[in-house]
């Protein structure tokens, strides 16, 4: 090449690279130090993420499931979803979750995915407080600290998470809404306790929940989606005097203003059972699923499903019913998960098979993937370099070679009464060495330990200012007695006790 040939400037390289997929950019990192410096800079990571999120045409669809025995792995498959009617879902790659939920190895709840990060929460099976922000393509993650509202400090509660992105401050945020359980009262207390985690800040902080009086997020099977800079949950409003159900609505949290507001539901389903409703995003529009199961929320076979999509976000009455499915026994639908870009419905049979259903032709196509009941999750996904430019607080892991390795976390109570987590690397087998719970599920064990710890704290005015051994001495028991009692309490909880 002639020495007089024009040189490609850094600006031109950046324009070229921000259009490349993450996997290709990963190869550019190893070419030379100047290239590595450009690609890992915060400005380039932000530019690449913005370019990826604004892409048109085909997009990625994230599908998560927990495989049946004997493998019992939490698998994440990324499909290419086309708007062409005749197109099939094309799998791009499949990853095994590198994190271990609880001691028993159950699956995580996927809160949502924004700008290449997946928010995972281990809240399906007890008070475990493990929340992870994960970039699966970069094999990088952030483990969030234990929230301030936990069983040790606040007592029994139930929480819902939301995950979004603050474009003003260029940071992802996780919001946690916790409804406290009051003894001998059926209803949760409102307003709830709300805390917010920002990746830039690296810690939880309390925020106001004044706009959430007599508004309750759907219990346990809650869903959320991030759209128009706001997190949306399916919620219900109750009468302030009788606590009776009034209507369904959307509870909305603006991640930039950090304020709550509410939005009306489609009139046709405003009075339906809240447990039959879920919120999602379809082609950048707000969508709500009304799914009725045979046998109620505990059933495993679908009776009918309606999918509503909001046309203009700011127009209150712009809802339209996109799909209405009356499902007979031959279709064997167990649950509808999402509406594909080509108009087909992606869902699962009552036996756990992933299927694509054409509501016009009433044809069902099996995708050759099977998972455990209720372990599925599907949402749109955007490849990004998020977390590549961060050093502090970001963990990484290598590709599994030979014997599979998973990251495991265990709770521990600090002397000041706060909770923390200890990170370990274990093999993929259930349980781990050194587990003081004696083989019991860690969720039940820690709940039992918290109940006992709460009683010990009463000896010191309700707060913990001493080492656990001191409280045991004040209660006339040694530490081994405490552990033994915690095991007994765990056995009681695991057997269904409360």
SULFEN-V814659 format. One line per field, one symbol per residue. ss: DSSP state (@ for helix, = for strand, . for the rest). burial: 1 if it has 16 or more other ideal C-beta (glycine too) atoms within 10 Angstrom, else 0. A space follows every 10 residues. Layout:
ss=???
burial=???
This chain:
ss=.........@ @@@@@@@... .@@@@@@@.. ..@@@@@@@. .@@@@@@@@@ @@@.....== ======.... ...======= =........= ======..== =....=..== ====..==== =......... =====....= ===....... @@@@..==== ======.... ========== =......=.. ..======.. ..=====..@ @@..===... ...====..= ========.. ....====== ====....== ====..@@@. ...@@@==== ==..====== ===..@@@.. .========= ........== ======.... ..=======. ....=====. ..======.. ..======== ......==== =......... ....==.... ....====== ===.....== =======... .......... .@@@@@@@@@ @@@@@@@@@@ .......@@@ @@@@....@@ @@@@@@@@@@ @@@@....
burial=0000000000 0011001101 0100110010 0000100111 0001111110 0110000011 1111111000 0011111110 1100000010 0000101111 1110111111 1111111111 1111111111 1111111111 1111111111 1110001111 1111110000 0111111111 0000000101 1111111110 0001000010 0100111100 0111111001 1111111100 0000000111 1110100101 0000110010 0101111111 1100111111 1110000001 1111111111 0000000010 0110101000 1111111111 1101111111 0111111010 0001001010 1100111111 1111111100 0001000000 0000111111 1010001010 1000010100 0100001001 1111111111 1111011000 0001010100 1100000000 0110111011 00110000
